């Protein structure tokens, strides 16, 4: 059958499109859809409950409670019953104030005044002395947004190591040597106080800490005495009432870094602070510290040695904006740990080791015995 040219043209102009989709019918309801009782049940059972989520990650604040005070000079002569009850209170709070500690106020003030100069270094020099995995000392870098950085506490870690003296004399010449010498004297006084307190605690409370159970890593043994220097931002009453985002950030950071350096006690020097905050995993409390007292917090080592009797807490002084004295917002925290080898460990070493003199004497006796034995055999034979 012949197809005309016009038919071909009409054929080309036909628009071939896919047919429209068939209308989808509504889903079939179950046969019990009209059951009012079942519909009401499904409506209530499938509803997402209203969840009340916590609006903070901050630990719960406990009622204000003043920690016990210990007179350092009268520790040895204090009655055992009084000391035992005081130590029970320290075990619950994890903190106490040490008065009459014998450390001269002039020495403390001179170290604070000298240490304040560290935070006056330029940003470039601070960047040169940032802490890292290879450097256990120096400035701690602040994280967060720009507003939090401006209101956060500046932090510098000092330790009794020759490397820090060499590096700091390069960025802070003519000043660091004077500061370091005073810090060594103050650190020595703190260690004496910590050693005496632990010894009296063992004697009076009839406890022998198991030092060997809390071993130290090699890098911790090399660091030696450690002190944290802080330059605090002044907190206004409005910031404290609101909770202060920067304060929360710093506390969370402290809780995370709480076990950075294992220690038995932490001695806080915070002259000029309006309040002192204690933080733990269970909550936090605040009190007004004594002006001339050392605030001492329990460390993770003492908690481990005591089987959890003394609780590890983290302390932070708060400086009010109303105080405008020079260097009134600088505090220090000294970490104290007893020597790695305690008196218990030394006794064990003495019992299990034989000196060279004893070995030589034993060899000499053995030689005499053999000579006598062969002489007897020769006579008898």
C-alpha positions as CSV (number, residue, x, y, z in Angstrom):
1,X,0.0,0.0,0.0
2,X,1.4,3.3,-1.0
3,X,1.8,6.1,1.5
4,X,1.6,9.6,0.4
5,X,4.1,12.3,1.2
6,X,1.5,14.3,3.1
7,X,0.7,11.3,5.3
8,X,4.4,11.0,6.2
9,X,4.5,14.7,7.2
10,X,1.4,14.3,9.4
11,X,3.0,11.2,10.9
12,X,6.2,13.2,11.9
13,X,4.2,15.9,13.6
14,X,2.4,13.5,15.9
15,X,3.7,14.1,19.5
16,X,4.5,10.7,21.1
17,X,4.4,11.1,24.9
18,X,4.3,8.6,27.6
19,X,0.8,8.1,28.9
20,X,0.0,9.8,32.2
21,X,0.4,7.6,35.3
22,X,-2.7,5.9,36.5
23,X,-4.2,7.5,39.5
24,X,-3.1,5.7,42.7
25,X,-6.0,4.7,44.8
26,X,-6.1,5.5,48.4
27,X,-4.7,2.8,50.8
28,X,-7.1,0.4,52.1
29,X,-7.8,0.9,55.8
30,X,-7.8,-2.1,58.0
31,X,-11.0,-3.7,58.8
32,X,-10.8,-2.3,62.4
33,X,-10.2,1.3,61.3
34,X,-13.6,2.3,62.5
35,X,-13.1,0.8,65.9
36,X,-13.0,3.8,68.2
37,X,-11.3,1.9,71.1
38,X,-8.4,0.7,69.0
39,X,-7.9,4.0,67.2
40,X,-7.7,5.8,70.6
41,X,-5.2,3.3,71.8
42,X,-3.0,3.6,68.8
43,X,-3.2,7.4,68.9
44,X,-1.9,7.5,72.5
45,X,0.6,4.6,72.3
46,X,2.4,6.0,69.2
47,X,2.8,9.5,70.5
48,X,6.5,10.5,71.3
49,X,6.8,11.3,75.0
50,X,7.9,14.8,76.0
51,X,11.5,14.3,77.2
52,X,13.0,16.8,79.6
53,X,16.6,16.9,78.7
54,X,19.3,18.4,80.9
55,X,20.1,22.0,80.0
56,X,23.6,21.8,81.4
57,X,26.7,19.6,81.4
58,X,27.8,21.3,84.6
59,X,27.9,19.1,87.8
60,X,25.2,19.7,90.3
61,X,26.0,22.4,92.9
62,X,26.1,21.2,96.5
63,X,25.2,23.4,99.5
64,X,27.9,25.7,100.7
65,X,30.3,23.7,103.0
66,X,33.5,25.0,104.6
67,X,36.3,22.5,104.5
68,X,38.1,21.6,107.8
69,X,41.2,23.7,108.9
70,X,44.4,22.0,110.0
71,X,47.0,23.7,112.0
72,X,50.3,22.5,110.5
73,X,52.5,23.3,113.5
74,X,50.3,21.4,115.9
75,X,49.7,18.3,113.8
76,X,52.1,16.2,115.7
77,X,50.6,17.1,119.1
78,X,46.9,17.1,118.2
79,X,44.8,14.4,119.8
80,X,44.2,11.3,117.7
81,X,40.4,11.5,118.0
82,X,40.2,15.0,116.8
83,X,42.6,14.3,113.9
84,X,40.7,11.2,113.0
85,X,37.3,13.0,112.8
86,X,39.0,15.8,110.8
87,X,40.4,13.3,108.3
88,X,36.9,11.8,108.0
89,X,35.6,15.2,107.0
90,X,38.5,15.6,104.5
91,X,37.6,12.2,103.1
92,X,34.0,13.4,102.4
93,X,34.9,16.8,100.9
94,X,38.3,16.1,99.4
95,X,39.8,19.3,100.6
96,X,41.1,21.2,103.6
97,X,42.8,24.4,104.5
98,X,46.3,24.3,105.9
99,X,47.0,27.2,108.4
100,X,50.3,28.1,110.2
101,X,52.2,26.2,107.4
102,X,55.4,28.2,108.1
103,X,56.0,29.3,104.6
104,X,56.8,33.1,104.7
105,X,54.2,35.3,103.2
106,X,57.0,37.5,101.7
107,X,58.3,34.5,99.7
108,X,54.8,33.7,98.3
109,X,54.2,37.3,97.3
110,X,57.5,37.6,95.6
111,X,56.9,34.5,93.6
112,X,53.5,35.7,92.5
113,X,54.8,39.1,91.5
114,X,57.6,37.5,89.5
115,X,55.3,35.0,88.0
116,X,52.9,37.6,86.8
117,X,55.6,38.9,84.4
118,X,55.3,35.6,82.4
119,X,51.8,36.5,81.3
120,X,53.0,39.9,80.1
121,X,55.1,38.3,77.3
122,X,54.1,39.0,73.7
123,X,51.8,36.7,71.8
124,X,54.7,35.7,69.6
125,X,56.9,34.6,72.5
126,X,54.0,32.7,74.1
127,X,53.5,30.9,70.9
128,X,57.2,29.8,71.0
129,X,56.6,28.3,74.4
130,X,53.4,26.4,73.9
131,X,53.1,23.0,75.5
132,X,53.2,19.9,73.2
133,X,53.7,16.2,73.3
134,X,57.5,16.8,73.3
135,X,57.4,19.7,75.8
136,X,55.9,19.1,79.2
137,X,56.1,22.8,80.2
138,X,55.1,26.1,78.8
139,X,51.8,28.0,78.0
140,X,48.6,26.0,77.5
141,X,46.8,26.9,74.3
142,X,43.3,28.2,74.8
143,X,40.6,26.7,72.5
144,X,37.0,27.8,71.8
145,X,35.7,30.9,70.0
146,X,37.3,34.3,70.2
147,X,35.0,35.5,73.0
148,X,35.8,32.5,75.2
149,X,39.6,32.9,74.5
150,X,39.5,36.6,75.7
151,X,37.7,35.6,78.9
152,X,39.5,32.4,79.7
153,X,42.2,31.8,82.2
154,X,45.8,32.0,81.0
155,X,47.9,29.0,82.1
156,X,51.6,28.3,82.4
157,X,53.1,25.0,83.5
158,X,56.5,25.2,85.4
159,X,58.5,22.2,86.3
160,X,61.9,21.5,87.9
161,X,63.8,20.8,84.7
162,X,66.9,22.3,83.1
163,X,65.4,22.4,79.7
164,X,62.7,25.0,80.7
165,X,65.4,27.2,82.2
166,X,67.3,27.2,78.9
167,X,64.3,28.0,76.7
168,X,62.7,30.5,79.0
169,X,65.9,32.5,79.4
170,X,65.8,32.9,75.6
171,X,62.3,34.4,75.5
172,X,62.4,36.1,78.9
173,X,66.0,37.1,79.6
174,X,67.1,38.8,82.8
175,X,63.9,37.8,84.6
176,X,63.4,34.1,84.4
177,X,66.4,33.1,86.5
178,X,65.2,35.2,89.4
179,X,61.7,33.8,89.1
180,X,62.9,30.2,88.8
181,X,65.2,30.4,91.8
182,X,62.3,31.6,93.9
183,X,60.0,28.9,92.5
184,X,62.5,26.2,93.5
185,X,62.6,27.5,97.1
186,X,58.9,27.7,97.3
187,X,58.5,24.2,95.7
188,X,60.9,22.8,98.2
189,X,58.8,24.2,101.1
190,X,55.6,22.8,99.6
191,X,57.2,19.4,99.3
192,X,58.3,19.4,102.9
193,X,54.8,20.3,104.0
194,X,53.3,17.5,101.9
195,X,55.8,14.9,103.1
196,X,55.2,15.8,106.7
197,X,51.4,15.7,106.3
198,X,51.4,12.2,104.6
199,X,53.7,10.8,107.3
200,X,51.5,12.1,110.1
201,X,48.4,10.9,108.3
202,X,49.9,7.4,108.2
203,X,50.9,7.4,111.8
204,X,47.8,9.0,113.3
205,X,45.3,7.1,111.2
206,X,47.2,3.9,111.3
207,X,47.3,3.6,107.5
208,X,50.1,2.4,105.2
209,X,49.7,3.6,101.7
210,X,50.5,1.0,99.0
211,X,52.8,3.2,97.0
212,X,53.9,0.4,94.8
213,X,50.4,-0.1,93.3
214,X,50.5,3.4,91.7
215,X,53.4,3.2,89.4
216,X,54.6,6.2,87.4
217,X,55.4,6.4,83.7
218,X,58.9,7.3,82.6
219,X,57.9,10.7,81.4
220,X,56.2,11.5,84.7
221,X,59.4,10.6,86.6
222,X,61.5,12.9,84.4
223,X,59.3,16.0,84.9
224,X,59.8,16.3,88.7
225,X,58.0,19.0,90.6
226,X,55.1,20.6,88.7
227,X,53.4,23.9,89.3
228,X,50.5,25.4,87.4
229,X,50.5,29.2,87.2
230,X,47.1,30.8,86.4
231,X,46.2,34.4,85.4
232,X,42.5,34.5,86.0
233,X,40.0,36.8,84.4
234,X,38.0,38.8,86.9
235,X,34.5,37.5,87.1
236,X,31.7,40.0,87.5
237,X,28.6,39.2,89.7
238,X,26.5,39.1,86.5
239,X,28.8,36.4,84.9
240,X,28.7,34.3,88.1
241,X,25.0,34.5,88.3
242,X,24.6,33.4,84.7
243,X,27.1,30.6,85.1
244,X,29.6,32.1,82.7
245,X,30.2,30.1,79.5
246,X,34.0,30.6,79.9
247,X,33.9,29.3,83.4
248,X,32.0,26.2,82.3
249,X,34.5,25.7,79.5
250,X,37.5,25.9,81.8
251,X,35.9,23.5,84.4
252,X,35.1,20.9,81.8
253,X,38.7,21.2,80.5
254,X,40.0,20.7,84.1
255,X,37.8,17.6,84.6
256,X,39.1,16.1,81.4
257,X,42.7,16.9,82.2
258,X,42.4,16.1,85.9
259,X,44.7,13.0,85.7
260,X,47.3,14.6,83.4
261,X,49.9,14.4,86.2
262,X,49.0,11.8,88.9
263,X,49.5,13.4,92.3
264,X,48.6,12.8,96.0
265,X,47.9,16.4,97.0
266,X,47.6,19.7,95.3
267,X,48.6,22.9,97.2
268,X,46.7,26.0,96.0
269,X,48.1,29.4,96.6
270,X,45.3,31.8,95.8
271,X,45.8,35.0,97.8
272,X,43.2,37.6,96.9
273,X,40.6,35.2,95.6
274,X,37.0,35.8,96.7
275,X,35.8,32.2,96.4
276,X,37.2,28.7,95.9
277,X,35.3,26.1,93.8
278,X,35.6,22.4,94.3
279,X,34.6,20.2,91.4
280,X,34.1,16.4,91.2
281,X,32.1,14.1,89.1
282,X,29.3,14.1,91.7
283,X,29.0,17.8,92.0
284,X,30.7,21.1,93.1
285,X,30.7,23.4,96.1
286,X,32.1,26.8,96.9
287,X,33.6,28.4,100.0
288,X,35.6,31.5,101.0
289,X,39.2,30.5,101.7
290,X,41.3,31.9,104.5
291,X,43.6,34.7,103.4
292,X,46.9,33.2,104.6
293,X,45.9,29.5,104.3
294,X,47.0,27.0,101.7
295,X,44.0,25.2,100.1
296,X,44.9,21.5,99.7
297,X,42.9,19.2,97.5
298,X,43.1,15.4,97.3
299,X,44.6,13.9,94.2
300,X,44.0,10.7,92.3
301,X,47.0,8.9,93.9
302,X,45.7,9.4,97.4
303,X,42.3,8.2,96.4
304,X,43.8,5.0,94.9
305,X,46.1,4.4,97.9
306,X,43.2,4.8,100.4
307,X,40.9,2.5,98.5
308,X,38.5,5.4,97.6
309,X,38.3,6.7,101.2
310,X,39.6,10.1,100.2
311,X,37.9,11.5,97.1
312,X,39.8,13.2,94.2
313,X,38.6,16.7,93.5
314,X,39.7,19.6,91.4
315,X,39.9,23.1,92.7
316,X,39.7,26.5,91.1
317,X,39.9,30.0,92.8
318,X,37.5,32.7,91.7
319,X,38.6,36.3,91.6
320,X,36.0,39.0,91.8
321,X,36.2,42.1,89.6
322,X,35.8,44.3,92.8
323,X,39.4,43.4,93.8
324,X,41.9,45.6,91.9
325,X,45.1,45.0,93.7
326,X,48.3,44.4,91.7
327,X,48.6,40.7,90.6
328,X,45.6,39.9,92.7
329,X,44.3,37.5,90.0
330,X,47.4,35.2,89.8
331,X,47.3,31.8,91.6
332,X,49.5,28.7,91.7
333,X,48.8,25.0,92.1
334,X,51.7,22.8,93.2
335,X,51.3,19.0,92.6
336,X,52.9,16.9,95.3
337,X,53.6,13.1,95.2
338,X,55.7,11.2,97.6
339,X,59.0,9.7,96.3
340,X,58.6,6.7,94.0
341,X,60.3,4.5,96.5
342,X,58.6,4.7,99.9
343,X,59.9,3.4,103.2
344,X,57.9,0.2,102.5
345,X,59.5,-0.3,99.1
346,X,63.0,0.4,100.6
347,X,62.5,-2.3,103.3
348,X,61.4,-4.8,100.6
349,X,64.5,-4.0,98.6
350,X,66.8,-4.4,101.6
351,X,65.3,-7.8,102.3
352,X,65.4,-9.1,98.7
353,X,68.9,-7.9,97.7
354,X,72.3,-9.0,98.8
355,X,75.1,-6.5,98.9
356,X,78.5,-7.0,97.4
357,X,80.1,-7.2,100.8
358,X,77.8,-10.1,101.8
359,X,78.5,-11.9,98.5
360,X,82.3,-11.6,99.1
361,X,82.0,-12.9,102.6
362,X,79.9,-15.8,101.5
363,X,82.4,-16.7,98.8
364,X,85.2,-16.5,101.4
365,X,83.4,-18.9,103.7
366,X,82.7,-21.3,100.9
367,X,86.4,-21.3,100.0
368,X,87.4,-22.0,103.6
369,X,84.8,-24.8,103.8
370,X,86.2,-26.5,100.7
371,X,89.7,-26.3,101.9
372,X,88.8,-27.8,105.3
373,X,86.8,-30.5,103.5
374,X,89.6,-31.6,101.3
375,X,92.1,-31.5,104.2
376,X,89.9,-33.8,106.3
377,X,89.6,-36.2,103.4
378,X,93.3,-36.2,102.9
379,X,94.0,-37.0,106.6
380,X,91.4,-39.7,106.7
381,X,92.5,-41.3,103.5
